Amino acid sequence: MRIVLDFDHTLYSTKSLYEAIKAAFGNLGVDEKLFQQTFQLSKGTGRDYKPARQIRMISKKIGVKEVRLQKEFNKILKISPKFFYPDTIEFLKKHQKKDEFFMLSYGEEKFQKQKVDSAKINKYFKKIKITRDIGKSKPFKVFLSKSDSVLFVEDNPQALFEVKKAYPQVITARIRRGEGKYIAAPDNKYIDFQIKNLQGLEEIIQNRHFRH
């Protein structure tokens, strides 16, 4: 089976990463209000966090040198594997020999690639694709297969909607870890399964015969 996985709020706790960066910057005198303000402003007119822009803003605001902020940020990225959900690596290790894993992650390319690479998870995936298409239907095409079933696991119900609408053969599972901006987003008829964690995904794989 081909399993296409989202990254943030599916495999990786972006909330934990955020809290770690906030704490590290706090040790340099960045209070929570300033951190949150510059975090949002770093996105500009888009929706993607840009750490380099946030660092510049903080440096100008309180006089901490950019290099010191960047050094602390880099330290956090070095411990990035700590921010996986507890079931992530075990699940990937268990299934990598019998299933094919692909990653389709939304985000600003530079930082998202940096985040995924620092998490040292690449070895489990046949292909990793970062996209600016929040609906993910256009880039999803490369993961389709004529011979294997494709299971798509994602926390964003709109992405599940767009992909399933474009490719009805795809099996969709909404994962709800209790984190992320889509917690309160409503379900839609294009979601086949609801899961709270990867144990739920185990049950889907075991109880359904998706392979052709």
Backbone as numpy.savetxt, mean C-alpha at the origin, in Angstrom:
# Nx Ny Nz CAx CAy CAz Cx Cy Cz
-2.58 -19.91 -9.11 -3.41 -18.71 -9.11 -2.54 -17.45 -9.11
-3.02 -16.45 -9.77 -2.38 -15.14 -9.72 -3.08 -14.30 -8.66
-2.28 -13.76 -7.75 -2.83 -12.92 -6.69 -2.21 -11.53 -6.81
-3.04 -10.54 -7.08 -2.60 -9.15 -7.21 -2.92 -8.43 -5.91
-1.87 -7.93 -5.27 -2.01 -7.32 -3.95 -1.70 -5.83 -3.97
-2.52 -5.09 -3.28 -2.21 -3.69 -2.98 -1.11 -3.68 -1.92
-0.50 -2.53 -1.67 0.58 -2.44 -0.67 0.10 -1.76 0.61
-0.23 -0.47 0.52 -0.63 0.30 1.70 -1.97 -0.17 2.24
-2.02 -0.41 3.55 -3.22 -0.83 4.26 -3.70 -2.23 3.86
-2.91 -2.90 3.06 -3.20 -4.29 2.69 -2.11 -5.20 3.24
-0.87 -4.89 2.88 0.29 -5.62 3.38 1.05 -4.83 4.44
0.98 -3.52 4.33 1.89 -2.62 5.04 1.10 -1.54 5.77
1.43 -1.32 7.04 0.74 -0.31 7.84 1.35 1.06 7.62
0.80 1.79 6.70 1.27 3.14 6.42 1.04 4.05 7.63
0.05 3.72 8.42 -0.20 4.47 9.67 1.00 4.35 10.61
1.56 3.14 10.72 2.72 2.93 11.59 3.93 3.69 11.08
4.10 3.71 9.76 5.19 4.48 9.16 5.02 5.97 9.48
3.83 6.47 9.29 3.51 7.87 9.57 3.85 8.22 11.02
3.43 7.38 11.94 3.68 7.63 13.36 5.17 7.61 13.68
5.91 6.74 13.03 7.35 6.65 13.26 8.07 7.89 12.75
7.67 8.38 11.58 8.28 9.60 11.04 7.94 10.79 11.93
6.69 10.86 12.37 6.26 11.95 13.24 7.06 11.96 14.54
7.29 10.78 15.11 8.05 10.69 16.35 9.51 11.09 16.14
10.09 10.65 15.03 11.49 10.98 14.73 11.66 12.48 14.53
10.75 13.09 13.80 10.80 14.54 13.59 10.52 15.28 14.90
9.66 14.69 15.73 9.35 15.30 17.01 10.59 15.43 17.89
11.49 14.46 17.77 12.74 14.51 18.53 13.64 15.67 18.09
13.34 16.22 16.92 14.10 17.37 16.41 13.36 18.69 16.64
12.26 18.62 17.37 11.53 19.84 17.70 10.31 20.14 16.85
9.90 19.17 16.03 8.71 19.36 15.18 7.48 18.91 15.96
6.62 19.85 16.35 5.44 19.44 17.11 4.40 18.80 16.19
3.43 18.15 16.80 2.45 17.38 16.04 1.65 18.24 15.07
1.28 19.44 15.50 0.50 20.33 14.64 1.27 20.69 13.37
2.54 21.06 13.54 3.37 21.41 12.39 3.59 20.21 11.49
3.80 19.05 12.09 4.00 17.84 11.28 2.78 17.55 10.42
1.61 17.57 11.04 0.39 17.28 10.30 0.12 18.32 9.23
0.37 19.57 9.55 0.15 20.66 8.59 1.04 20.51 7.37
2.33 20.29 7.60 3.27 20.16 6.48 3.09 18.85 5.73
2.64 17.83 6.44 2.33 16.55 5.79 1.26 16.76 4.72
0.20 17.47 5.09 -0.88 17.74 4.14 -0.44 18.69 3.03
0.27 19.76 3.40 0.72 20.73 2.41 1.70 20.14 1.41
2.45 19.12 1.82 3.43 18.50 0.92 2.75 17.87 -0.29
1.48 17.57 -0.16 0.74 16.93 -1.26 0.42 17.90 -2.39
0.51 19.19 -2.11 0.18 20.18 -3.14 -1.27 20.06 -3.55
-1.51 20.07 -4.85 -2.88 19.95 -5.35 -3.28 18.49 -5.54
-2.35 17.57 -5.29 -2.64 16.14 -5.45 -3.03 15.50 -4.13
-2.88 14.20 -4.06 -3.27 13.45 -2.86 -2.11 12.64 -2.29
-0.92 12.81 -2.87 0.21 11.96 -2.49 1.23 12.71 -1.62
1.61 12.10 -0.53 2.60 12.64 0.38 3.97 12.70 -0.29
4.65 13.85 -0.14 5.98 14.03 -0.73 6.94 14.44 0.40
7.68 13.47 0.92 8.54 13.74 2.09 9.57 14.83 1.87
10.18 14.90 0.70 11.20 15.92 0.45 10.60 17.32 0.56
9.38 17.48 0.08 8.71 18.78 0.17 8.36 19.10 1.61
7.91 18.11 2.37 7.61 18.33 3.78 8.86 18.74 4.55
9.97 18.08 4.27 11.23 18.39 4.96 11.65 19.83 4.69
11.50 20.28 3.44 11.84 21.67 3.11 10.96 22.65 3.88
9.68 22.35 3.94 8.74 23.22 4.64 9.07 23.33 6.13
9.36 22.19 6.74 9.68 22.19 8.18 10.97 22.96 8.44
11.96 22.74 7.59 13.25 23.40 7.75 13.10 24.92 7.71
12.29 25.40 6.77 12.07 26.84 6.66 11.28 27.39 7.85
10.41 26.57 8.37 9.51 27.03 9.44 10.22 27.13 10.78
11.03 26.13 11.13 11.63 26.13 12.47 13.16 26.12 12.46
13.76 26.13 11.27 15.21 26.29 11.20 16.04 25.03 11.38
15.40 23.88 11.49 16.16 22.63 11.54 16.70 22.34 10.15
17.97 22.00 10.07 18.57 21.76 8.76 17.91 20.58 8.05
17.72 20.74 6.75 17.10 19.68 5.96 17.86 18.37 6.08
19.19 18.46 6.12 20.00 17.24 6.17 19.72 16.44 7.44
19.43 17.12 8.56 19.12 16.41 9.81 17.77 15.71 9.72
16.81 16.41 9.13 15.48 15.81 8.95 15.56 14.62 7.99
16.31 14.79 6.92 16.45 13.71 5.94 17.14 12.50 6.55
18.11 12.74 7.41 18.82 11.65 8.07 17.86 10.83 8.94
17.00 11.52 9.68 16.02 10.83 10.52 15.01 10.07 9.67
14.61 10.68 8.56 13.67 10.03 7.65 14.28 8.75 7.09
15.54 8.81 6.71 16.23 7.63 6.16 16.35 6.51 7.20
16.53 6.89 8.46 16.60 5.89 9.53 15.29 5.12 9.64
14.19 5.84 9.48 12.88 5.19 9.55 12.71 4.22 8.39
13.13 4.62 7.20 13.01 3.73 6.04 13.84 2.46 6.22
14.94 2.56 6.94 15.78 1.38 7.16 15.08 0.32 8.00
14.14 0.76 8.83 13.38 -0.21 9.63 11.99 -0.45 9.03
11.83 -0.12 7.78 10.54 -0.22 7.10 9.88 -1.60 7.20
10.64 -2.71 7.15 9.99 -4.02 7.27 9.20 -4.21 8.57
9.49 -3.41 9.58 8.76 -3.50 10.85 7.30 -3.09 10.69
6.99 -2.37 9.62 5.65 -1.83 9.46 4.70 -2.75 8.68
5.18 -3.94 8.31 4.26 -4.91 7.73 3.28 -5.37 8.79
2.06 -5.70 8.37 1.13 -6.34 9.29 1.70 -7.71 9.68
1.40 -8.19 10.87 2.02 -9.42 11.37 1.83 -10.66 10.48
0.78 -10.68 9.68 0.51 -11.86 8.85 1.09 -11.79 7.43
1.69 -10.65 7.07 2.09 -10.43 5.68 3.18 -11.39 5.20
4.32 -11.38 5.85 5.45 -12.17 5.37 5.17 -13.67 5.45
4.52 -14.09 6.51 4.17 -15.50 6.65 3.29 -15.96 5.49
2.32 -15.14 5.13 1.42 -15.48 4.02 2.19 -15.56 2.70
3.04 -14.58 2.44 3.80 -14.56 1.19 4.75 -15.76 1.10
5.42 -16.08 2.19 6.33 -17.22 2.20 5.58 -18.52 1.94
4.42 -18.66 2.54 3.64 -19.89 2.43 3.14 -20.12 1.00
2.77 -19.04 0.33 2.12 -19.20 -0.97 3.00 -18.92 -2.19
4.22 -18.44 -1.99 5.00 -18.01 -3.14 5.37 -19.15 -4.09
5.40 -20.39 -3.61 5.76 -21.52 -4.47 4.59 -22.05 -5.28
3.39 -21.90 -4.74 2.22 -22.44 -5.45 1.37 -21.38 -6.13
1.58 -20.12 -5.77 0.84 -19.02 -6.38 1.80 -17.96 -6.90
1.33 -17.16 -7.82 2.14 -16.06 -8.36 1.64 -14.74 -7.78
2.56 -14.01 -7.17 2.20 -12.73 -6.57 2.59 -11.56 -7.47
1.69 -10.59 -7.55 1.93 -9.35 -8.26 1.49 -8.21 -7.34
2.15 -7.08 -7.46 1.76 -5.93 -6.65 1.34 -4.78 -7.56
0.22 -4.17 -7.21 -0.25 -2.98 -7.91 -0.54 -1.93 -6.84
0.35 -0.96 -6.75 0.30 0.03 -5.67 0.09 1.43 -6.23
-0.86 2.15 -5.63 -1.09 3.54 -6.03 -0.18 4.46 -5.23
0.36 5.48 -5.90 1.13 6.48 -5.18 2.01 7.31 -6.10
2.64 8.30 -5.50 3.63 9.12 -6.21 4.85 8.24 -6.43
5.27 8.11 -7.70 6.22 7.06 -8.08 7.49 7.02 -7.24
8.14 8.16 -7.05 9.44 8.18 -6.38 9.36 7.68 -4.95
8.48 8.26 -4.16 8.39 7.86 -2.76 7.81 6.46 -2.61
6.81 6.14 -3.42 6.19 4.81 -3.30 7.20 3.71 -3.62
8.00 3.93 -4.64 9.04 2.94 -4.99 10.07 2.85 -3.86
10.43 3.99 -3.31 11.37 4.02 -2.20 10.82 3.25 -1.00
9.54 3.41 -0.75 8.89 2.74 0.38 8.83 1.23 0.17
8.42 0.82 -1.02 8.34 -0.62 -1.33 9.73 -1.26 -1.31
10.70 -0.59 -1.93 12.07 -1.13 -1.96 12.65 -1.27 -0.56
12.42 -0.27 0.28 12.98 -0.29 1.63 12.36 -1.39 2.49
11.16 -1.81 2.13 10.48 -2.86 2.87 11.03 -4.25 2.54
11.86 -4.33 1.49 12.55 -5.57 1.11 11.59 -6.73 0.87
10.57 -6.43 0.08 9.53 -7.42 -0.20 9.53 -7.87 -1.66
10.37 -7.24 -2.46 10.36 -7.45 -3.91 10.51 -8.91 -4.31
11.28 -9.66 -3.55 11.60 -11.05 -3.93 10.38 -11.96 -4.00
9.29 -11.55 -3.38 8.09 -12.39 -3.37 7.21 -12.17 -4.61
7.51 -11.14 -5.40 6.61 -10.74 -6.47 7.20 -10.94 -7.86
6.35 -11.43 -8.75 6.75 -11.59 -10.15 6.88 -10.23 -10.83
6.00 -9.32 -10.42 6.02 -7.97 -10.99 5.45 -6.99 -9.97
6.08 -5.83 -9.88 5.59 -4.76 -9.01 5.35 -3.53 -9.88
4.14 -3.01 -9.80 3.79 -1.84 -10.60 3.22 -0.75 -9.71
3.77 0.44 -9.85 3.26 1.61 -9.13 2.54 2.50 -10.13
1.36 2.92 -9.77 0.53 3.66 -10.71 -0.04 4.93 -10.09
-0.30 5.92 -10.93 -1.00 7.12 -10.51 -2.49 7.01 -10.82
-2.91 5.88 -11.35 -4.32 5.64 -11.66 -5.00 5.08 -10.41
-5.75 5.90 -9.71 -6.36 5.50 -8.44 -7.37 4.37 -8.64
-7.97 4.30 -9.82 -8.93 3.23 -10.11 -8.28 1.91 -10.49
-7.04 1.99 -10.94 -6.18 0.83 -11.24 -6.63 -0.05 -12.41
-7.70 0.30 -13.10 -8.19 -0.59 -14.16 -7.26 -0.63 -15.37
-6.67 0.51 -15.74 -5.79 0.52 -16.91 -4.52 -0.28 -16.68
-3.78 -0.06 -15.59 -2.57 -0.86 -15.38 -2.85 -2.31 -15.04
-4.06 -2.63 -14.61 -4.37 -4.00 -14.19 -4.30 -4.99 -15.34
-4.46 -4.51 -16.54 -4.52 -5.38 -17.71 -3.32 -6.31 -17.81
-2.14 -5.85 -17.40 -0.92 -6.66 -17.54 -0.93 -7.88 -16.62
-1.82 -7.91 -15.64 -1.86 -9.03 -14.69 -2.85 -10.12 -15.08
-3.61 -9.88 -16.11 -4.61 -10.86 -16.54 -3.95 -12.09 -17.14
-4.65 -13.22 -17.06 -4.11 -14.48 -17.59 -5.24 -15.27 -18.24
-4.92 -15.93 -19.34 -5.91 -16.77 -20.02 -6.07 -18.12 -19.33
-5.05 -18.55 -18.61 -5.07 -19.89 -18.02 -5.28 -19.90 -16.50
-4.91 -18.82 -15.82 -5.03 -18.79 -14.36 -6.09 -17.80 -13.90
-6.73 -18.14 -12.80 -7.63 -17.19 -12.15 -6.82 -16.06 -11.54
-7.44 -14.90 -11.47 -6.76 -13.73 -10.90 -7.58 -13.21 -9.73
-6.93 -13.12 -8.57 -7.56 -12.63 -7.35 -6.94 -11.28 -7.00
-7.77 -10.27 -6.82 -7.31 -8.91 -6.55 -7.70 -8.52 -5.14
-6.69 -8.17 -4.32 -6.92 -7.81 -2.91 -6.53 -6.35 -2.70
-7.47 -5.55 -2.18 -7.31 -4.10 -2.16 -8.21 -3.52 -1.07
-7.78 -2.41 -0.45 -8.64 -1.77 0.57 -9.54 -0.69 -0.02
-9.25 -0.24 -1.22 -10.03 0.82 -1.85 -11.19 0.21 -2.65
-12.43 0.36 -2.19 -13.56 -0.24 -2.90 -13.76 0.29 -4.31
-13.35 1.54 -4.55 -13.50 2.11 -5.89 -12.57 1.42 -6.89
-11.36 1.08 -6.45 -10.44 0.37 -7.33 -10.99 -1.02 -7.66
-11.57 -1.68 -6.67 -12.18 -2.99 -6.91 -13.34 -2.86 -7.90
-14.11 -1.80 -7.74 -15.22 -1.52 -8.65 -14.73 -1.35 -10.09
-13.70 -0.50 -10.27 -13.20 -0.19 -11.60 -12.60 -1.42 -12.28
-11.82 -2.20 -11.52 -11.17 -3.37 -12.10 -12.19 -4.45 -12.45
-13.10 -4.74 -11.55 -14.10 -5.78 -11.79 -15.04 -5.39 -12.93
-15.36 -4.11 -13.02 -16.22 -3.64 -14.09 -15.55 -3.83 -15.45
-14.24 -3.56 -15.49 -13.48 -3.70 -16.74 -13.17 -5.16 -17.06
-12.92 -5.95 -16.01 -12.52 -7.36 -16.20 -13.36 -8.23 -15.26
-14.56 -8.61 -15.68 -15.49 -9.36 -14.82 -14.94 -10.68 -14.31
-13.95 -11.23 -15.00 -13.40 -12.52 -14.58 -12.52 -12.42 -13.34
-12.11 -11.23 -12.97 -11.25 -11.04 -11.81 -12.07 -11.24 -10.53
-11.50 -11.96 -9.57 -12.12 -12.17 -8.26 -11.63 -11.06 -7.34
-12.55 -10.33 -6.73 -12.17 -9.16 -5.92 -12.43 -9.38 -4.44
-11.45 -8.98 -3.63 -11.58 -9.09 -2.18 -11.20 -7.76 -1.53
-12.11 -7.21 -0.78 -11.84 -5.98 -0.05 -11.27 -6.32 1.33
-10.06 -5.85 1.61 -9.46 -6.06 2.92 -9.67 -4.83 3.78
-10.11 -5.06 5.01 -10.43 -3.95 5.92 -9.61 -4.13 7.20
-8.43 -3.51 7.20 -7.51 -3.63 8.32 -7.84 -2.67 9.47
-8.80 -1.77 9.24 -9.13 -0.78 10.27 -8.28 0.46 10.18
-7.53 0.61 9.08 -6.68 1.77 8.85 -6.90 2.29 7.43
-6.47 3.52 7.20 -6.52 4.07 5.85 -7.74 4.95 5.61
-7.69 5.67 4.51 -8.72 6.66 4.21 -10.03 6.05 3.72
-10.03 4.74 3.45 -11.24 4.13 2.89 -12.06 3.36 3.94
-11.74 3.54 5.22 -12.44 2.80 6.27 -13.96 2.94 6.16
-14.39 4.18 5.96 -15.84 4.45 5.94 -16.44 4.40 4.54
-15.63 4.14 3.53 -16.14 4.11 2.15 -17.10 2.92 1.98
-18.22 3.13 1.33 -19.21 2.05 1.20 -18.75 0.94 0.24
-19.34 -0.21 0.43 -19.08 -1.33 -0.48 -19.80 -1.10 -1.80
-19.55 -1.97 -2.75 -20.28 -1.93 -4.02 -20.46 -3.36 -4.53
-21.30 -3.50 -5.53 -21.68 -4.84 -5.99 -20.55 -5.58 -6.71
-19.44 -4.89 -6.95 -18.33 -5.53 -7.65 -17.31 -6.16 -6.68
-17.61 -6.14 -5.40 -16.75 -6.77 -4.40 -17.26 -8.18 -4.13
-16.42 -9.17 -4.39 -16.83 -10.56 -4.21 -16.69 -11.04 -2.76
-15.64 -10.56 -2.08 -15.38 -11.01 -0.72 -14.96 -9.84 0.17
-15.20 -10.01 1.46 -14.74 -9.07 2.48 -13.82 -9.84 3.43
-12.64 -9.28 3.73 -11.74 -9.91 4.67 -11.15 -8.86 5.61
-10.75 -9.30 6.80 -10.15 -8.40 7.78 -8.63 -8.49 7.78
-8.12 -9.61 7.29 -6.68 -9.85 7.30 -6.36 -10.95 6.28
-5.11 -11.37 6.25 -4.72 -12.36 5.26 -5.15 -13.78 5.64
-5.56 -13.98 6.88 -6.18 -15.25 7.24 -7.49 -15.42 6.47
-8.19 -14.31 6.30 -9.40 -14.34 5.50 -9.12 -14.70 4.06
-7.99 -14.24 3.56 -7.59 -14.57 2.18 -7.23 -16.05 2.08
-6.61 -16.59 3.11 -6.30 -18.03 3.18 -7.59 -18.83 3.01
-8.62 -18.42 3.70 -9.89 -19.14 3.66 -10.52 -19.09 2.27
-10.40 -17.95 1.61 -10.92 -17.83 0.24 -10.20 -18.81 -0.68
-8.88 -18.83 -0.58 -8.07 -19.70 -1.44 -8.37 -21.17 -1.18
-8.50 -21.52 0.08 -8.74 -22.93 0.45 -10.14 -23.41 0.12
-11.12 -22.54 0.27 -12.51 -22.94 0.15 -13.10 -22.79 -1.25
-12.38 -22.07 -2.11 -12.88 -21.88 -3.46 -11.91 -22.49 -4.47
-12.44 -23.11 -5.48 -11.60 -23.73 -6.50 -11.50 -22.79 -7.70
-10.53 -21.88 -7.61 -10.39 -20.86 -8.65 -9.56 -21.34 -9.83
-8.65 -22.28 -9.57 -7.75 -22.69 -10.64 -8.51 -23.40 -11.76
-8.09 -23.09 -12.96 -8.73 -23.72 -14.12 -8.14 -25.11 -14.35
